Amino acid sequence: MNSARGDRPVTGMEVTGEWVRAVAAGVEKFSADSREPALVVLEDADLVGADSGEWYPLAGYVDAVASIHDIVGDQAVHALGQRIARAVSFPDDTEGVAAALTALDVVCRAGHRGGDPGGYAFRQIGTADGRVECRTPYPCAFDRGIVEGAAVAHADGFVRVCEVGACRSEGADRCTYDVSW
């Protein structure tokens, strides 16, 4: 697997239909030129019409997201990641960006089963900034979108996400993002 897409093993693991539906809904927003081939990818992986209450093979989902990335590039896959953060449930007591980024790992693990999907580690640095390390099987742009989406959904103002240091696209085992709000 391409290191920019993560190198975590996913065989035997599953992802919830909420995550699958969020990606499928995002693909529907693509331009016609991109939408059609991306929908074929989802169809080939049996991910079209996913049910929120069902579970789907993680390997097929990761491969589909990676193939969609190859078709549409970083910006569109980043937008798909942002949709995940809006589509999944955060703990009821999640208030503010720091709490959302802290909860992101729990949210990730709740959306996957059958093994260790990796996750998101948040460390607060100041009153309005922190750092997130992502170790997942997903493309870097997708992870960045998930982080940004979680922050934006729980912010009361502007959010900035900037990649720093380690990145899977450069052979690292994680991607690292500074987040300020």
C-alpha positions as CSV (number, residue, x, y, z in Angstrom):
1,M,0.0,0.0,0.0
2,N,1.2,3.5,-0.8
3,S,2.5,5.1,2.4
4,A,0.5,8.3,1.6
5,R,-2.5,6.1,2.0
6,G,-1.4,4.6,5.3
7,D,0.2,1.2,5.8
8,R,-2.0,-0.1,8.6
9,P,-3.3,-3.6,8.0
10,V,-7.1,-3.6,7.4
11,T,-7.9,-7.3,6.6
12,G,-10.8,-8.7,8.6
13,M,-11.8,-5.2,9.9
14,E,-15.0,-3.4,9.2
15,V,-16.3,0.2,9.0
16,T,-19.7,1.4,9.9
17,G,-22.2,2.4,7.2
18,E,-22.2,5.9,8.6
19,W,-18.7,6.4,7.3
20,V,-19.5,4.7,4.0
21,R,-22.7,6.8,3.5
22,A,-20.7,10.1,4.2
23,V,-18.3,9.3,1.4
24,A,-21.0,8.2,-1.0
25,A,-23.0,11.4,-0.3
26,G,-19.8,13.5,-0.9
27,V,-19.2,11.7,-4.2
28,E,-22.7,12.7,-5.3
29,K,-21.5,16.4,-5.0
30,F,-18.6,15.9,-7.4
31,S,-18.7,17.4,-10.9
32,A,-20.2,15.0,-13.5
33,D,-16.7,14.2,-14.9
34,S,-15.5,13.1,-11.5
35,R,-18.7,11.7,-10.1
36,E,-19.3,9.0,-12.6
37,P,-15.9,7.2,-12.2
38,A,-16.0,7.7,-8.4
39,L,-19.5,6.1,-8.3
40,V,-18.1,3.1,-10.3
41,V,-15.4,2.7,-7.7
42,L,-18.0,2.6,-5.0
43,E,-20.2,0.2,-7.0
44,D,-17.3,-2.1,-7.6
45,A,-16.6,-2.2,-3.9
46,D,-20.4,-2.9,-3.1
47,L,-20.5,0.4,-1.1
48,V,-23.4,2.1,-2.9
49,G,-26.6,2.3,-0.8
50,A,-24.8,1.5,2.4
51,D,-27.0,1.2,5.5
52,S,-25.9,3.3,8.5
53,G,-26.6,0.4,10.9
54,E,-24.6,-2.1,8.9
55,W,-20.8,-2.9,8.8
56,Y,-18.7,-3.1,5.6
57,P,-15.2,-4.5,4.9
58,L,-12.7,-1.9,5.8
59,A,-10.2,-3.1,3.1
60,G,-12.8,-2.4,0.3
61,Y,-13.6,1.0,1.8
62,V,-10.0,2.0,2.2
63,D,-9.2,0.9,-1.4
64,A,-12.3,2.8,-2.7
65,V,-11.3,6.0,-0.9
66,A,-7.7,5.6,-2.3
67,S,-9.0,5.0,-5.8
68,I,-11.3,8.0,-5.6
69,H,-8.2,10.0,-4.5
70,D,-6.4,8.8,-7.6
71,I,-9.4,10.1,-9.7
72,V,-10.1,13.4,-8.0
73,G,-7.0,14.4,-6.0
74,D,-6.4,15.9,-2.6
75,Q,-8.9,18.7,-2.5
76,A,-12.0,16.5,-3.2
77,V,-10.8,13.7,-0.9
78,H,-10.2,16.3,1.8
79,A,-13.8,17.4,1.4
80,L,-14.9,13.8,1.8
81,G,-13.0,13.6,5.0
82,Q,-14.8,16.8,6.2
83,R,-18.1,15.1,5.6
84,I,-17.1,12.2,7.9
85,A,-16.8,14.6,10.8
86,R,-20.2,16.0,10.1
87,A,-21.9,12.6,9.6
88,V,-20.7,10.7,12.6
89,S,-21.8,11.2,16.2
90,F,-19.5,12.8,18.7
91,P,-20.0,12.2,22.5
92,D,-22.9,14.4,23.8
93,D,-20.6,16.3,26.1
94,T,-18.2,17.4,23.3
95,E,-18.0,21.2,23.4
96,G,-15.3,23.2,21.7
97,V,-12.5,22.3,19.3
98,A,-10.1,20.8,21.9
99,A,-12.8,18.4,23.1
100,A,-13.8,17.5,19.5
101,L,-10.2,16.7,18.6
102,T,-9.7,14.7,21.8
103,A,-12.9,12.7,21.1
104,L,-11.9,12.1,17.4
105,D,-10.0,9.0,18.4
106,V,-13.0,7.5,20.2
107,V,-15.2,8.4,17.2
108,C,-12.8,6.7,14.9
109,R,-12.7,3.5,17.0
110,A,-16.5,3.5,17.3
111,G,-16.7,3.6,13.5
112,H,-14.5,0.6,13.0
113,R,-14.4,-3.0,14.4
114,G,-12.4,-6.2,14.2
115,G,-9.0,-4.8,14.9
116,D,-7.0,-1.6,15.4
117,P,-7.8,1.0,12.8
118,G,-5.2,3.4,14.1
119,G,-6.5,6.7,15.2
120,Y,-6.0,10.3,16.1
121,A,-3.9,11.6,19.0
122,F,-4.6,15.2,20.0
123,R,-2.3,17.3,22.3
124,Q,-3.3,20.8,23.2
125,I,-0.5,23.3,23.0
126,G,-2.1,26.6,23.9
127,T,-5.6,27.9,24.7
128,A,-6.5,27.9,21.1
129,D,-4.2,25.5,19.3
130,G,-2.9,22.0,19.4
131,R,-1.4,19.1,17.3
132,V,-3.1,16.0,15.9
133,E,-1.2,12.9,14.8
134,C,-3.1,10.6,12.5
135,R,-2.2,7.0,12.1
136,T,-4.9,5.5,10.0
137,P,-5.2,3.5,6.7
138,Y,-6.7,6.4,4.9
139,P,-5.1,8.9,2.4
140,C,-3.4,11.9,4.0
141,A,-5.9,14.3,2.5
142,F,-8.9,12.3,3.9
143,D,-7.4,12.4,7.4
144,R,-6.7,16.1,7.1
145,G,-10.3,16.6,6.1
146,I,-11.5,14.6,9.1
147,V,-9.4,16.7,11.5
148,E,-10.5,20.0,9.9
149,G,-14.2,18.9,9.8
150,A,-14.2,18.0,13.4
151,A,-12.6,21.3,14.4
152,V,-14.8,23.4,12.2
153,A,-18.0,21.6,13.4
154,H,-17.1,22.5,17.0
155,A,-15.6,26.0,16.6
156,D,-17.2,29.3,17.0
157,G,-14.8,31.0,14.6
158,F,-12.1,30.4,12.1
159,V,-10.1,27.2,12.1
160,R,-6.6,26.7,10.5
161,V,-5.1,23.2,9.9
162,C,-1.6,23.0,8.7
163,E,0.5,19.9,8.1
164,V,3.8,19.9,10.0
165,G,6.6,17.5,10.3
166,A,6.0,13.9,9.6
167,C,3.8,12.7,6.7
168,R,3.0,9.3,5.3
169,S,3.5,10.7,1.8
170,E,7.2,11.1,2.8
171,G,7.5,7.6,4.3
172,A,6.5,8.5,7.9
173,D,4.1,6.3,9.9
174,R,1.8,9.2,10.6
175,C,0.6,12.6,9.4
176,T,0.9,15.5,11.8
177,Y,-1.3,18.6,11.8
178,D,-1.2,21.8,13.8
179,V,-4.7,23.1,14.4
180,S,-5.5,26.6,15.6
181,W,-8.9,28.2,16.3
